[in-house]
């Protein structure tokens, strides 16, 4: 039986991701002390396209203030696993009830140059109408959603070549406008979403990704 509000496309997505087996060392990951988890919450838009929920961080925050981010945050000692971390943070930040989200899979981890390991948690919100956002103003300034496919297209995308420890890489910027609000999704958040879109939609980006090796995630052209 289908989940409430879930279309055939979402059911196929759920089946595909739950049977996927990403090849990464989970036992090694458990030893990482500085870790965080983000929620890639996918739902089906009115036009049938898959969309993902994003936030704009509060301008009062001491780090990454005003930047676009995925719901999520640092792991607490009381969190039993990364899924719980992502779901707990999403509830704290935007009022997303974990019972509304079906957990699908974990994506391979990303690593920041500050030594933090980020675990992307993929979940499906089958009934978008059941979700009424409640923003924590101390952490989140705005919530919005974008088509997941935009992270595979050249439209509204620009890239800047950078160098880190002798390695050249590209930092991608995706511009998105809704109403009178303009948002820029960039850096590691953009990299995570490029990887998520590649795996969920099962096709490669229309552009060269070339992210820094330190970020990890998955190798170029690895599906």
N, C-alpha and C positions, 0 to 999 in steps of 0.2 A: 504493500500500500504506500502511496506517495505521501510525503510529509505535507502538512498543511501549507498551502500556498506555493508548493514546489512544482515547477514545470518539469517536463520530460528532459529538457536540456540540463537543468540543475541536477536531476537524478543521475544522468549520465556522467556529469562532472564529479559528483560525489562518488560514484562507483569507480571512475578512473583514478582519482587521487587516493582513495582508500586502498587500492590494490597496488599503488606505486611503491617502489622501494628505493629510496635515495641512498646512494652508497657513501655514507660518511660515518666516522667513528664516534658512535654515541657514548661508549665507555670513556673515551678521552674527554668528550665534552662535559661529562659529569664532574670532572676535576676542575673545570674553569670557575674561578671564584667571582670574577667580575663578569656578570652575565645579565642580559635583559631579554625580554621577549616582546614582539610586536604582533598585533592581530591584523592579518590580511582578511578582512571581512567582506566577502563577495555576495552580491545579490543580483537578481535579475531586474533590469529597468523596464519601464513601460514598453519600450521598443524591442524588448527581447535581448538586449545586449547585457553583458556582465559588467557590473560596476563595483567599485571598491570604496569604502568609507575612509576619509582622511580628516585630519584636524589641523587647525592652525594653532600653534602653541601661544600661550599668553605672553604678552610683551613684557610682563613683570618678572618672568623667569630668569634665573641667573645664567643659564646656558641655552643656546639655540632658541632664544626668545623670538617670537613672531614667525618662526619657520614652520613649514608644512611637515607633518609627521603622520605616521601610522599610530593608532591607539596602542599604548603599551608603555613599558618602563622597566626599571630594575627589579631583579628578583629579590623577594624577601626570604628570610630563613624559614618562614612558616609555609612557603609555597611548596607543595609536593612535587611539582614539575613545571615545565615551561608553559604548558597549555594553561595551567591555573594562573600563572603569572600574567599572561596575555589577557585572559578573560577577566581577572581581577582588576587589572589596570584599565581595561576598556569600560568596566562598570564604574570605576572611580572617576574616570575622565569624562565620559559621555553618557553614562547611565544605561549602557547596553546590558540587559539582563542575559547572563550566560545561558539560560534555558532557551533563549531564542536562537542560539547559534549552534550549528552542528559542526563539531570538530572533524576536519578531514585529514590533515597531515602536517608534519613539520617539514620545512624546507631546509636545505643545508645552511649551516650558520655563516654569518658575516662577522668580520672582526674590524673594529675601529683602530686607528693609530694610537688611541688612548688606552688600549688594552681591554676594551669591553667586547664581549662576544654577544652578538644579537641573534636570537632564534626567531625566524619568521614562522608564525602559526597561521595556517590557512583554515578558515571556517566559512560556512555558508549561512546566510540569513535568509531562510526560505520565505518568511512572511515579513516583508519590509514594513507593512502598515502596522504591525504589532510593536514596532520600535518607535518610541517617543524620546528623542534626545533630551537629556538633562545634563547641561554642561557644568563642569567644575570650573568656575571662573578663575580660580587660582592657577589652573594648569592649562585651560583651553579657552581660546578666544572665539573660535568658530568651528563648525563641522560642515563638511560638504562631501560630495561623492563625484567620482569621475569614471569614464569608461575605462575598463582594464586594458582594452585594446590600444588606447592612446600611447601606452608605453612600448609599443612595437612599431609605431609609425613615426615618420619624419615630420608630420604636421605639428606645428607649434613646439618643435624641439630645436635646441641649439646645444652645442658642445664646446667645451674649452679644454685645451690640452694642458695638463699639469705634469709635474715631475715630483716623485717622492722616493728618496733614497736611491737616486739614479735611474729610476724606472718611470718612463713616460706612460701616461694614461689619459683617458677622457673623463671629464665630469659632465654629466648630462643635465640639462635644464628643460623641464616641460612646463610651458605656460598654459594656464587654464583660467577661463573667465566664466563666471556665472552671475547674472544680474549685474550689479555695479562692483562686484568684488573680483579682484585679480589675484591669482595664486601662482606661485612658482614651486614646483616639486623638483628637488635637485639632490645632488650628492648621494649619500648612501641610501636614503629613502628612495630615490629614483632607481638606484641600482637594484634594490630589493624588489621593487615593482616590475622592473624589466625582467628579472628572473622569474617572478611569479607569473607574469603574463606569458612568458615563453613556455612555462611548464603547464599552466592551466589551459591556455589556448592551443598548445601543441604546435607552435610555429616560431620561427626565428624572427628577430627584429629586422626592420628594413634598413638598419644602419649598423655600423661597426660599434660594438659595445666597448671593448677595451677598457675594462675597469681595472683598478690597481689590484695586484695579486694579494695584497694584505687584506683586502675586503673579503676574499674568499667567495662563498656562495656556491658557484659551480664554474667549471671551465667553459670557455667560449665554445658554442655549438654543442654543448652537452645537454641532452634532453632525456 
